[in-house]
């Protein structure tokens, strides 16, 4: 269950078993402790996270859950209810409506009781009209001069949009927001996103061809490894997001698979001598520790296959929406 509205309804109903086990993502962020709204720093952090979700496809921020790190991802692993006496939903909403610009439409801030005097605060950011973007929050330079900053979500991370990227996005789409909102505007935005992402991960990329050809995966050319690392980094830095929920989910699955492959290839070893032309599973493992050697090969093949499957699904969905050409 990874649909935003479905998870939101489950949270409101206190169906935490449906939430536990989910990985944090561009649309899901959980915190184990409250924002101290009397302090400027925590207030700014709250606004940053909500504005970033508004700049994506919407999302849920839930305060009162804990996570654990599993295979490099933060996974919700249980409740950690916060004291009700320390939480004022109305004040959270007031701060967000005053500080995030433009105001987030249909923002919901709900208290879900878990025990007599504790619970979980659930902030629901529905998908916003493209014409409202970008959502910005106040910022100031070291001299105290006021300005604004644009927070964005990349996977489960919230960061600031760099000035050069802001200018590029204005040129690509945000500057054309005079058009009336609607399906055609959303489709146009998705076309821009598709074109951008296909440049970052083209179908004829040499590293993808290597995967399609079946490897080898015991020894990977340095050019292939570099290509995977570059694609993973580029996809992580990309801030354009699909409005279509199916495309958004398929893109996140593909991006996550590429990141996992990048991590796996990063664990391969350089040759002990000669030019750095490849990385490999140490061949000495085959005789000294064959279980370790063949386990590494199986893992390499599994992750490579996961990338191919995610890429195939992503491309097919793009084609089905007429966005592949």
BADO-410894 format. One record per residue: x, y, z negated of N, C-alpha, C in turn; residue in three letters. Coordinates in pm, whole numbers, padded with zeros to 5 digits, always signed. Each point is the difference from the previous one (the first is absolute). Example, Ala and Ser with C-alpha at 12.3 -4.5 7.8 and 13.67 -1.06 7.14 Angstrom:
<dokes>
+01319-00569-00780-00089+00119+00000+00090+00120+00000ALA;-00035+00105+00072+00082+00119-00006-00077+00109-00073SER;
</dokes>
This chain:
<dokes>
+00084-00119+00000-00084+00119+00000+00088+00124+00000UNK;+00009+00069+00117+00085+00117+00008-00072+00120+00059UNK;-00131-00004+00007-00078+00111+00051-00017+00103-00111UNK;+00027+00127+00033-00003+00107-00099-00133+00006-00074UNK;-00109+00006+00074-00131+00013-00066-00036-00123-00082UNK;+00039-00118+00048-00030-00123-00074+00074-00002-00134UNK;+00127+00040+00002+00078+00003-00124-00054+00108-00094UNK;-00041+00112+00056-00058+00107-00082-00126-00049-00072UNK;-00088-00067+00072-00123-00051-00062+00033-00105-00106UNK;+00097-00085+00026+00040-00102-00098+00051+00067-00127UNK;+00078+00107+00016+00053+00070-00117-00113+00063-00081UNK;-00094+00064+00068-00112+00062-00071-00083-00103-00077UNK;-00007-00121+00055-00077-00107-00066+00083-00074-00104UNK;+00124+00042-00019+00086-00068-00097+00043-00139+00043UNK;-00001-00026+00130+00041-00132+00051+00152+00001+00022UNK;+00073+00001-00108+00145+00018+00008+00071-00121+00059UNK;-00063-00117-00005+00061-00117+00064+00015+00021+00150UNK;-00086+00086+00057+00007+00028+00143+00108+00101+00032UNK;+00051+00068-00102+00103+00102+00019+00138-00057-00033UNK;+00006-00080-00107+00128-00060-00041+00049-00092+00111UNK;+00126+00015+00035+00059-00077+00108+00019+00080+00128UNK;-00066+00118+00008+00019+00085+00117+00135+00071-00008UNK;+00062+00019+00115+00124+00075+00006-00031+00148+00019UNK;+00080+00084-00063-00013+00143+00028+00028+00023+00148UNK;-00071+00097+00056+00009+00025+00144-00024+00149+00023UNK;-00009+00038+00128-00023+00141+00030-00132+00048-00059UNK;-00096-00092-00020-00132+00039-00050-00022-00040-00146UNK;+00097-00061-00063-00017-00046-00138+00122+00035-00084UNK;-00024+00074-00109+00107+00037-00093-00055-00017-00140UNK;+00072-00066-00088-00047-00018-00137+00105+00051-00097UNK;-00048+00048-00114+00086+00054-00104-00038-00065-00132UNK;+00099-00017-00086-00026-00062-00130-00020+00103-00111UNK;+00028+00127+00031-00016+00104-00102-00064+00124+00061UNK;-00057+00082-00085-00075+00116+00046+00093+00113+00045UNK;-00057+00093+00075+00069+00124+00033-00026+00099-00115UNK;+00107+00053-00054-00013+00100-00107-00034+00134+00064UNK;-00129+00028+00011-00043+00115+00079+00033+00134-00064UNK;+00044+00001-00125+00043+00125-00063+00139+00043+00050UNK;+00068-00088+00073+00134+00029+00047-00002+00018+00153UNK;+00078+00096+00048-00001+00033+00143+00048-00117+00085UNK;+00104-00071-00046+00056-00109+00079-00101-00111+00029UNK;-00064-00056-00104-00100-00104+00024-00119+00049+00083UNK;-00042+00127-00020-00109+00054+00083+00041-00001+00148UNK;+00123+00041+00026+00048+00003+00138+00008-00141+00058UNK;+00042-00097-00081+00008-00138+00047-00137-00054+00037UNK;-00100+00029-00082-00137-00043+00030-00044+00055+00134UNK;+00021+00130+00021-00042+00063+00124+00077-00057+00120UNK;+00127-00026-00022+00083-00056+00107-00054-00134+00048UNK;-00032-00088-00093-00047-00134+00037-00136+00004+00069UNK;-00090+00083-00048-00132+00007+00060+00007+00064+00138UNK;+00077+00108+00015+00014+00064+00130+00065-00094+00102UNK;+00097-00080-00045+00065-00094+00091-00101-00102+00052UNK;-00090-00048-00087-00101-00095+00046-00098+00067+00096UNK;-00031+00127-00025-00089+00072+00092+00066+00015+00137UNK;+00132+00010+00003+00072+00011+00127+00014-00134+00071UNK;-00031-00109-00070+00002-00132+00062-00143-00036+00039UNK;-00044-00121-00031-00139-00037+00030-00086-00001-00124UNK;+00038+00078-00100-00069-00005-00127+00065-00103-00089UNK;-00051-00013-00123+00060-00097-00089-00058+00002-00139UNK;+00056-00085-00084-00040-00013-00139+00121+00021-00090UNK;-00017+00086-00099+00099+00017-00105-00066-00045-00130UNK;+00052-00106-00061-00061-00055-00120+00099+00006-00115UNK;-00042+00059-00110+00085+00021-00116-00049-00089-00113UNK;+00084-00095-00039-00039-00096-00102+00024-00143+00043UNK;+00087-00018+00099+00038-00132+00049+00152-00009-00001UNK;+00051-00119-00011+00144-00019+00004+00037-00081+00124UNK;+00127+00012+00039+00049-00074+00116+00127-00076-00037UNK;+00035-00096+00086+00128-00067-00008+00060-00004+00139UNK;+00131-00004+00007+00070-00002+00127+00009-00143+00051UNK;-00060-00026+00116+00000-00133+00060+00051+00013+00144UNK;+00114-00061+00026+00059+00004+00134+00010+00142+00053UNK;+00040+00092-00087+00021+00137+00042-00124+00086+00006UNK;-00117-00054-00038-00125+00076+00005-00062+00005-00139UNK;-00061+00115-00031-00071+00014-00127-00137-00064+00012UNK;-00025-00098-00085-00126-00077+00005-00074+00021-00132UNK;-00130+00030+00009-00081+00018-00120-00008-00133-00074UNK;+00042+00000-00126+00001-00128-00072-00082+00003-00128UNK;-00071+00108-00027-00087-00001-00118-00047+00138-00041UNK;-00088+00000-00098-00053+00125-00055+00094+00056-00106UNK;+00006+00132-00007+00065+00069-00109-00084+00124-00030UNK;-00120-00023-00057-00096+00110-00018+00060+00118-00076UNK;-00042+00119+00040+00047+00122-00065-00108+00050-00096UNK;+00037+00068-00109-00099+00047-00098-00095+00104+00061UNK;-00127-00020-00023-00100+00091+00058+00016+00142-00055UNK;+00043+00013-00124+00012+00133-00060+00105+00086+00070UNK;+00090-00064+00076+00105+00074+00069-00034+00030+00145UNK;-00117-00041+00043-00036+00012+00142-00124+00085+00017UNK;+00010+00101+00085-00113+00088+00033-00019-00003+00151UNK;-00091-00085+00051-00019-00009+00145-00033+00135+00064UNK;-00080+00080-00068-00038+00129+00054+00121+00092+00018UNK;+00093-00006-00094+00118+00085+00012+00090-00046+00114UNK;+00011-00132+00017+00077-00052+00113-00058+00055+00131UNK;-00130-00010+00013-00065+00046+00123+00020+00150+00020UNK;-00015+00078-00106+00013+00145+00009+00140+00039+00048UNK;+00103-00064-00057+00137+00031+00040+00022-00035+00147UNK;-00049-00115+00040+00018-00042+00139-00072+00092+00097UNK;-00122+00041-00034-00075+00087+00089+00062+00139+00009UNK;+00071+00041-00105+00063+00131+00001+00138-00001+00067UNK;+00072-00111-00013+00139-00003+00043+00023-00058+00139UNK;-00080-00097+00040+00018-00062+00132-00077+00082+00103UNK;+00067+00035+00109-00062+00080+00105+00016-00067+00135UNK;-00111-00009+00077-00136+00034-00038-00052-00097-00106UNK;-00107+00033-00069-00052-00093-00100-00036-00135+00063UNK;+00027-00106-00074-00030-00135+00049-00151-00021-00001UNK;-00054-00035+00113-00145-00020+00011-00043-00129-00070UNK;-00111+00010-00074-00063-00116-00064+00094-00074-00096UNK;+00093+00072-00059+00089-00059-00100-00081-00050-00119UNK;+00029-00122-00045-00068-00056-00117+00103-00028-00109UNK;-00036+00035-00123+00084-00029-00116-00090-00071-00101UNK;+00020-00129-00019-00090-00083-00081+00074-00063-00118UNK;-00067-00003-00113+00052-00071-00116-00068-00136-00008UNK;+00080-00107-00006-00052-00136-00010+00045-00057-00134UNK;-00095-00017-00092+00034-00049-00133+00035-00148+00006UNK;+00106-00035-00071+00041-00141-00011-00023-00051-00142UNK;+00019+00088-00096-00023-00031-00140-00078+00118-00059UNK;-00026-00006-00127-00083+00103-00062+00060+00139+00013UNK;+00131+00012-00008+00062+00132+00001+00113+00012+00102UNK;+00002-00086+00101+00104+00008+00102-00054-00050+00134UNK;+00072+00032+00105-00047-00041+00132+00099+00039+00109UNK;-00053+00011+00121+00080+00032+00118-00062+00120+00070UNK;+00084+00097+00036-00047+00115+00076+00022-00030+00148UNK;-00106+00010+00079+00003-00036+00142-00024+00126+00083UNK;+00097+00037+00081-00013+00113+00090-00012-00052+00142UNK;-00111+00034+00064-00031-00050+00135+00013+00114+00099UNK;+00090-00016+00097+00021+00099+00106-00052-00062+00130UNK;-00118+00038+00046-00051-00058+00124+00078+00050+00121UNK;-00005-00071+00112+00066+00050+00121-00051+00141+00033UNK;+00092+00088+00035-00033+00140+00024-00005+00031+00150UNK;-00078+00100+00038-00001+00040+00142+00139+00041+00047UNK;+00034-00040+00120+00130+00034+00055+00022+00150+00002UNK;-00107+00074+00024+00013+00145+00013+00032+00069-00132UNK;-00010-00072-00113+00036+00059-00129+00149-00010-00028UNK;+00070-00086+00070+00140-00023-00028+00087+00114+00053UNK;+00116+00024-00065+00055-00073-00114-00051+00053-00134UNK;-00005-00088-00099-00032+00039-00137+00131+00038-00068UNK;+00001+00116-00065+00124+00052-00057-00020+00030-00148UNK;+00112+00009-00069-00002+00035-00143+00099+00114-00022UNK;-00018+00076-00108+00090+00112-00026+00143-00046-00022UNK;+00094+00084+00043+00142-00027-00022+00070+00134-00010UNK;+00116-00001-00057+00079+00123-00011+00146-00032+00017UNK;+00077+00099+00048+00144-00020+00018+00072+00036-00129UNK;+00132-00022-00007+00073+00028-00124-00013+00143-00051UNK;-00036+00092+00089-00016+00140-00042-00142+00031-00044UNK;-00086-00104-00002-00136+00020-00047-00097+00049+00105UNK;+00044+00008+00125-00089+00045+00106-00096-00112+00036UNK;-00127+00034+00010-00103-00101+00019-00013-00043+00145UNK;-00034-00125+00017-00026-00056+00132-00085-00123-00015UNK;+00004-00088+00100-00074-00125-00007+00089-00114+00048UNK;-00037-00122-00039+00070-00120+00044-00104-00103+00043UNK;+00040-00089+00089-00090-00101+00054+00043-00138-00050UNK;-00076-00061-00090+00035-00136-00046-00059-00105+00095UNK;+00072-00110+00017-00045-00106+00090+00025-00135-00066UNK;-00075-00100+00047+00019-00137-00046+00073-00079+00106UNK;+00099-00078-00042+00069-00093+00088+00006-00133-00074UNK;-00088-00094+00041-00013-00123-00078-00053+00035-00137UNK;+00071-00044-00106-00046+00030-00136+00075+00118-00061UNK;+00067+00076+00085+00081+00112-00048-00063+00133+00039UNK;+00010+00098-00090-00045+00135+00028+00123+00090+00009UNK;+00008+00077+00108+00116+00087+00018-00046+00131+00064UNK;+00096+00089+00020-00029+00130+00060+00033-00003+00148UNK;-00085+00061+00079+00027+00012+00143+00113+00100+00022UNK;+00098-00041+00079+00113+00088+00028-00042+00111+00095UNK;+00062+00119-00010-00040+00112+00085+00001-00032+00149UNK;+00103-00070+00046+00007-00033+00143-00115-00091+00041UNK;-00037-00093-00090-00110-00091+00031-00132+00075-00001UNK;-00016+00096-00089-00121+00082-00002-00016+00074+00131UNK;+00107+00059+00049-00007+00072+00126-00038-00094+00114UNK;+00059-00121+00001-00030-00095+00107-00147-00043-00003UNK;-00053-00024-00120-00138-00042-00010-00097+00111+00039UNK;+00035+00122-00034-00083+00112+00044-00006+00005+00152UNK;+00113-00023+00063+00003+00002+00145-00077-00117+00061UNK;+00004-00116-00067-00066-00119+00053-00151+00000-00019UNK;-00046+00048-00112-00143-00020-00024-00066+00097-00093UNK;+00065+00035-00109-00065+00085-00098-00033+00136+00059UNK;+00081+00046+00097-00025+00131+00058-00121+00000+00091UNK;-00052-00117+00038-00116-00007+00089-00128-00026-00077UNK;-00001+00035-00128-00113-00034-00086-00121+00090+00023UNK;+00005+00088+00100-00117+00083+00026-00114-00081+00059UNK;+00032-00118+00054-00106-00083+00056-00094-00046-00110UNK;-00126-00018+00036-00098-00044-00099+00032-00141-00043UNK;-00016-00033-00131+00028-00135-00046-00098-00099+00056UNK;+00042-00123+00013-00089-00103+00051+00081-00114+00055UNK;-00069-00103+00057+00070-00118+00050+00105+00033+00104UNK;-00029+00096+00090+00097+00031+00105+00126+00060-00058UNK;-00015+00087-00101+00117+00059-00063+00082-00106-00070UNK;-00067-00094-00069+00072-00108-00068+00073-00087+00100UNK;-00067-00030+00114+00063-00083+00102+00122+00069+00057UNK;-00009+00132+00022+00115+00074+00050+00116-00006-00097UNK;-00029+00013-00129+00105-00010-00101+00062-00138-00001UNK;-00082-00104+00015+00053-00136+00002+00086-00024+00123UNK;-00033+00062+00112+00082-00016+00119+00139+00061-00022UNK;+00003+00117-00062+00129+00062-00032+00081-00089-00093UNK;-00068-00056-00100+00068-00089-00094+00054-00123+00071UNK;-00081-00059+00087+00044-00119+00073+00122+00029+00086UNK;-00002+00112+00070+00113+00035+00085+00126+00018-00083UNK;-00014+00064-00114+00115+00023-00086+00057-00132-00054UNK;-00087-00088-00050+00046-00125-00059+00058-00094+00105UNK;-00055+00002+00120+00054-00086+00105+00138+00047+00045UNK;+00031+00127-00020+00136+00046+00027+00095-00047-00110UNK;-00051-00011-00121+00084-00046-00110+00024-00150+00006UNK;-00098-00075+00048+00012-00147+00009-00052-00045+00136UNK;+00075+00029+00108-00045-00037+00134-00007-00151+00017UNK;-00091-00043+00086-00020-00144+00018+00124-00068+00059UNK;+00081+00077+00075+00118-00061+00062+00127+00026-00080UNK;-00016+00035-00129+00118+00023-00084+00085-00127-00005UNK;+00133+00012+00015+00087-00119-00001-00018-00087-00123UNK;-00023+00062-00116-00014-00082-00121-00127-00084+00005UNK;-00107+00055+00060-00123-00078+00015+00020-00114+00100UNK;+00075+00027+00107+00028-00106+00097+00077-00114-00066UNK;+00093+00036-00089+00077-00104-00071-00093-00088-00082UNK;-00098+00060-00066-00094-00078-00079-00085-00089+00090UNK;-00047+00056+00111-00085-00079+00091+00076-00118+00059UNK;+00130+00017+00019+00081-00108+00058+00037-00106-00103UNK;-00046+00017-00122+00024-00102-00102+00133+00008-00069UNK;+00060+00119+00002+00124+00015-00075+00123-00003+00087UNK;+00109-00052-00053+00009-00078-00124-00007+00087-00124UNK;-00028-00064-00114-00014+00071-00125+00107-00037-00103UNK;+00085-00098+00034+00113-00026-00088+00111+00101+00025UNK;-00001+00058+00121+00099+00102+00037-00073+00103+00086UNK;-00008+00121-00049-00079+00105+00065+00095+00108+00053UNK;-00008+00032+00129+00085+00106+00055-00016+00131-00078UNK;+00110+00071-00014-00003+00126-00075-00096+00099+00065UNK;-00009-00004+00133-00091+00092+00069-00145-00028-00036UNK;-00035-00128-00019-00136-00036-00039-00026+00045-00143UNK;+00095-00028-00089-00015+00040-00139-00014+00152-00010UNK;+00083+00073+00072-00009+00147-00003-00134+00048+00052UNK;-00050-00065+00106-00129+00039+00057-00114-00019-00099UNK;+00003-00110-00074-00104-00025-00101+00007+00105-00111UNK;+00122+00027-00048+00015+00100-00107-00048+00137+00046UNK;+00033+00038+00124-00042+00130+00052-00152+00008+00014UNK;-00061-00109+00048-00146-00001+00014-00068+00009-00136UNK;+00052-00074-00097-00058+00003-00135+00007+00140-00059UNK;+00116+00063+00018+00017+00136-00054-00091+00099+00071UNK;-00010-00012+00133-00084+00093+00076-00148-00017-00037UNK;-00044-00124-00013-00140-00025-00036-00030+00049-00141UNK;+00098-00013-00090-00020+00048-00138-00011+00152-00004UNK;+00075+00068+00087+00000+00146-00001-00117+00059+00077UNK;-00068-00082+00082-00109+00051+00082-00119+00038-00088UNK;-00057+00117+00026-00112+00047-00082-00132+00002+00077UNK;+00003-00017+00131-00126-00011+00074-00071-00128-00040UNK;-00129+00008-00017-00078-00116-00043-00124-00015+00090UNK;-00037-00125+00026-00121-00026+00078-00124+00032-00081UNK;-00100+00056+00066-00130+00019-00062-00080-00130+00002UNK;+00016-00076+00106-00072-00127+00011+00052-00095-00109UNK;-00088-00050-00089+00047-00083-00112+00066-00130+00044UNK;-00047-00061+00110+00062-00123+00049+00142+00025+00048UNK;+00018+00110+00073+00133+00034+00047+00091+00037-00116UNK;-00054+00071-00099+00079+00038-00117+00049-00124-00074UNK;-00090-00098-00020+00037-00122-00072+00102-00081+00078UNK;-00020-00012+00133+00094-00076+00083+00137+00066+00002UNK;+00003+00133+00002+00128+00072+00000+00073-00019-00132UNK;-00073+00006-00110+00064-00020-00130+00054-00142-00013UNK;-00073-00098+00053+00047-00138-00006+00128-00016+00082UNK;+00003+00058+00120+00119-00008+00085+00118+00072-00065UNK;-00025+00119-00055+00106+00076-00065+00058-00077-00118UNK;-00086-00060-00081+00047-00078-00115+00084-00120+00045UNK;-00044-00065+00109+00076-00115+00050+00138+00041+00049UNK;+00009+00114+00067+00129+00049+00049+00091+00034-00119UNK;-00058+00059-00104+00079+00032-00119+00053-00128-00065UNK;-00082-00104-00006+00045-00125-00059+00113-00060+00083UNK;-00013+00006+00132+00106-00052+00087+00128+00081-00019UNK;-00013+00130-00013+00117+00085-00023+00071-00040-00130UNK;-00079-00027-00103+00059-00043-00128+00073-00133+00014UNK;-00063-00093+00073+00062-00133+00018+00130+00012+00079UNK;-00003+00075+00109+00122+00015+00080+00108+00075-00076UNK;-00043+00090-00089+00097+00071-00083+00073-00092-00096UNK;-00056-00119-00025+00064-00096-00089+00094-00096+00070UNK;+00008+00009+00135+00094-00085+00072+00143+00050-00021UNK;+00096-00086+00030+00140+00031-00027+00073+00035+00128UNK;+00093+00094-00009+00086+00033+00112+00106-00109+00014UNK;+00051-00023+00121+00106-00101+00018+00126+00039-00078UNK;+00073-00099-00043+00119+00025-00081+00113+00062+00081UNK;+00002-00026+00130+00103+00059+00085-00058+00027+00138UNK;+00073+00076+00080-00046+00032+00134-00090+00122-00001UNK;-00047+00041+00119-00085+00119+00010-00137-00024-00064UNK;-00062+00110-00042-00131-00009-00064-00108-00009+00108UNK;-00009-00118+00063-00094-00019+00110-00129-00066-00045UNK;-00002-00056-00119-00118-00072-00047+00002-00008-00152UNK;-00117-00041-00054-00012-00032-00142-00056-00141-00007UNK;+00033-00072-00107-00036-00141-00001-00027-00053-00140UNK;-00069-00113-00004-00007-00079-00121+00137-00068-00012UNK;+00069+00018-00110+00138-00053-00009+00006-00147+00040UNK;+00078-00033+00105+00004-00140+00046+00056-00096-00104UNK;+00081+00053-00091+00056-00090-00103-00109-00054-00092UNK;-00115+00070-00007-00110-00051-00082-00048-00135+00051UNK;+00010-00022+00132-00055-00123+00060+00063-00124-00060UNK;+00131+00007-00028+00066-00115-00060+00001+00004-00151UNK;+00012+00123-00056+00014+00013-00145-00135-00001-00071UNK;-00101+00061+00062-00132+00010-00063-00107-00005+00109UNK;-00022-00119+00059-00092-00010+00114-00143+00043-00033UNK;-00044-00023-00122-00136+00042-00035-00014+00151+00014UNK;+00099+00072-00048-00001+00146+00008+00007+00046+00146UNK;+00084-00067+00078+00019+00036+00140-00130-00014+00079UNK;-00063-00116-00012-00122-00024+00080-00120+00078-00055UNK;+00001+00027-00129-00106+00086-00055+00011+00140+00058UNK;+00123+00049+00015+00020+00133+00059-00046+00001+00146UNK;+00030-00105+00074-00045-00007+00139-00152-00001+00010UNK;-00064-00078-00087-00146-00005+00001-00061+00136-00032UNK;+00059+00069-00098-00051+00132-00038+00018+00099+00115UNK;+00116-00003+00065+00023+00089+00113-00103-00024+00110UNK;-00025-00127+00029-00097-00034+00106-00141+00040-00041UNK;-00034-00021-00127-00135+00036-00046-00025+00149+00013UNK;+00096+00080-00044-00018+00146+00005-00004+00047+00145UNK;+00084-00057+00086-00002+00038+00141-00136-00033+00062UNK;-00054-00116-00032-00130-00039+00053-00110+00092-00052UNK;+00010+00043-00124-00099+00093-00056+00001+00132+00075UNK;+00119+00046+00039+00009+00124+00078-00067-00018+00135UNK;+00028-00112+00067-00059-00024+00131-00152-00008-00008UNK;-00052-00068-00102-00145-00011-00014-00063+00136-00028UNK;+00064+00078-00089-00054+00132-00033+00009+00092+00120UNK;+00111-00008+00075+00015+00083+00119-00103-00038+00106UNK;-00022-00130+00020-00099-00044+00097-00140+00049-00035UNK;-00036-00010-00126-00131+00048-00043-00012+00151+00020UNK;+00107+00072-00033+00001+00146+00014-00018+00041+00146UNK;+00077-00063+00090-00007+00032+00143-00138-00035+00055UNK;-00054-00114-00040-00132-00040+00051-00108+00099-00045UNK;+00011+00049-00123-00098+00098-00047+00015+00134+00074UNK;+00124+00040+00024+00021+00121+00080-00060-00016+00140UNK;+00023-00116+00060-00054-00025+00132-00152+00000-00002UNK;-00058-00060-00102-00146-00005-00010-00063+00138-00015UNK;+00077+00094-00054-00050+00138-00017+00038+00088+00119UNK;+00066-00059+00100+00041+00077+00116+00115+00094-00027UNK;+00085-00033-00098+00108+00089-00040+00138-00054+00036UNK;+00006-00106+00077+00129-00062+00028+00069+00063+00120UNK;-00078+00053+00092+00060+00056+00122+00075+00129-00031UNK;
</dokes>
